[in-house]
Amino acid sequence: MAAKKKAEDFSSIPVNKLSPEEAAAELERLAEVITRADQAYYEHDKPAITDAQYDALRRRNLLIEKRFPKLKRKDSPSDKVGAAPSTKFEKSKHAVPMLSLDNAFNDEDVFDFEKRVRRFLGLGEDEKLAFTAEPKIDGLSLNLRYEGGALKVAATRGDGETGENVTGNVLTIGDIPTALKAAPDIFEVRGEVYMSLEEFEALNERLERDAGEEAKTHEPFANPRNAAAGSLRQLDAAITAARPLHFFAYAWGEVSKPLAETQWDAIQRFKKLGFKINRLAKRCESVDEMLAHYRQIEAERATLGYDIDGVVYKVDRLDYQQRLGYVSRAPRWAIAHKFPAEKATTVLEKIDIQVGRTGKLTPVARLTPVTVGGVVVSNATLHNADYIEEKDIREGDTVTIQRAGDVIPQVVEVLKEKRPKSAKKYVFPDHCPVCGSHAVNEVNPNTGKADVDRRCTGGLVCGAQAVERLKHFVSRLAFDIEGLGEKQIAAFHEEGIIKEPADIFTLRARQEADEIDLYRYDLDDKGERKKDKNGKEKPPTNQKSVQNLFDGIDERRSISTARFINALGIRHVGETNARLFANHYGDFNAFYSAALKARDEESEAYQDMLSIDGVGALVARGVIDFFDEEHNRDAVDHLLKEVTPEKAETVNASSAVAGKTMVFTGTLETMTREEAKARAQALGAKVSGSISAKTDYLVAGLKAGSKLKKAEELGVAVLTEAEWAKLAKG
Ligand code: IVH
């Protein structure tokens, strides 16, 4: 006989079996649990439960309400768009973007990095090339702007272009001087805010002790980095003040006067100005020396008292840094050499299939939760069917998983000796688990080989793809709409309020026309808005968050062409390629019509697209196929009625080559071709690989061949290297 259930616990009873009393109790429990999860997620930056668990709770709540509409609570979570949007801090645009770093995972990657730098700069093997090596602090980066020696603005990194203004909180951090003597008039210093391990433990103990009284708002942090982030992003500066935060300076943004000639001297300058710099920073003259210092830091890691996750190498000479510049979001002159991933052993309970926005079926391992490097892991990626096949991964297996910094944990090994007899070989589905369409391995046009990934062919009919595309649309590097995150999108999609991107922009109008009701709050028993004594409708309690949402949406009615293109979720077109297209075509409509013309591979439009440095046949195919689909064109057309993509800014509008299309050929003597191209791009030129009637300049070095001939035939202006060098100076 089944054990009798505890009186209050109805969570395992299916919705259609609940009695009204049980349903009421369940709704009460769900309201509480969901509110707590929202707070943990939105206000404390620390999800208490997984997204899947959260969605399941919300779904159950909704189903119970559907079955017992009268029992719906006034504080029902289904009336909330989500927790309060994080309009908590003012935005702050960085004068100089805050970049991230490329990673090296082993010695070879570091040797390659050094070779790349030498090649770009055209340095011979015996020419001197020094680097600095210093710990990569596992905290959050911060930009401090001083004007006339006074701290004016402190901002978090945000998306690299715009962060949050946290000045008030930063004033409480002891390591950060509020006034500087002998600094340039405009001086931006950058570094890492972090919490020591000891202080992190103490803080968590304190939070746990207080948890009795106020369990909801005082949950412990998962690791020191979250603790530092959570503490810095407190609305109440008094709370930040009570949390021990520290700061190491290691970089800079806008400065009105050069700081030094080398990275090393710049850091020493920080020290003189009163900032803490890391004592393990070292100047190295060779890769061998860099690697030796890496091992040294790795050996000291456990006794440092704060978390680091690798070593950062930076080219020492600042004139070299300047010439190397950056690609996308990472400098060519620096790299982060990561420490090896941490591993743990656990049981793989089940293999689930997730369907992404492009239909890709990704197998996910559901694990018995295990702690890896201080973080509880219960899911890991299994990559694709081949990976499972190769390692013969089965449900029920004991497996080794690894987690490297911020990367998704992965299953790396199966302990076959621990395999239960009943474990069966995993059969990868040939149908989409969400919509039931066939799942196939596509053929890559470049290689003619079948792709390793299996994809759902359901396109628009696949609910999973639709939701994932919408989530991508609002993601941080795309539309990034304040108050409209993944959860709200999923909820709106499920309710049928948002089916395609344009629907986001009609929410306000539809609300005003009473076609939808985002304020289903404060309704009376008859389902009507509550009235006050005078018979006037009471303002709904969540009016503010809905208004904030509308405002957040309106703010994005004008958006950069690069973000707009990225948001569309075209196969093989992410942030970097979206930027290439935006810069090449200048505005969205030019890109759109070129994509339609490029359907014909013989066309000039197709050749022109391929001439973009960095765009190959696969990417072009992605674009063409996307606009070939009528439903995609419809979705874009609807969206263009609501949103205006801004003309792409020319990076350096004042330069002589801004907006011009340039081709480089032959051997250059004063800089490598790679540097010349990068320089041209930094000056706002479009660099192309082939000559056409659209080419404005050909820069011809020594031994220029067929390109020079073609340029002369087409009457394209040809520059010598000296003429180019003059333009490139600025
Ligand atoms: S230099 C242009 N140096 O790592 C390069 N970054 O993945 C700017 N970080 O956002 C960064 N320690 O938050 C640099 N010694 C160090 C660092 C460091 C930690 C972080 C920083 C940055 C991230 C890049």
Residues whose N, C-alpha, C, O or C-beta is under 5 A from the ligand:
A	BS01	IVH	L99 S100 L101 E134 P135 K136 I137 L140 S141 E192 Y250 A251 V312 P331
